[in-house]
Amino acid sequence: MARKTPEQKAAAKKAVADYKSAKRSLAQHTDADSSAYLADHDRVVEAEKRIPWYRR
C-alpha cells in the first residue's frame, strides 16, 4: 500500500473534523423536516464522501 502524502493526511484530518462538526450540528435539531436539519444532513453526507476510509 502506498504511503499517504502530507497533503492527503491533512485532507483526511479536515474531512474528519468537518464530519464531526456536522454530526454535532445535526444532533442539535429536534425537527427532522426542517430545512436546517436537511442542510446539516447534507453536510454529513458530503463529509462522509471525503473521508477515505469511510464506506457506506
C-alpha positions, 0 to 999 in steps of 0.5 A: 500500500502506498504511503499517504502524502502530507497533503492527503493526511491533512485532507483526511484530518479536515474531512474528519473534523468537518464530519464531526462538526456536522454530526454535532450540528445535526444532533442539535435539531429536534425537527427532522423536516426542517430545512436546517436539519436537511442542510446539516444532513447534507453536510454529513453526507458530503463529509462522509464522501471525503473521508477515505476510509469511510464506506457506506 
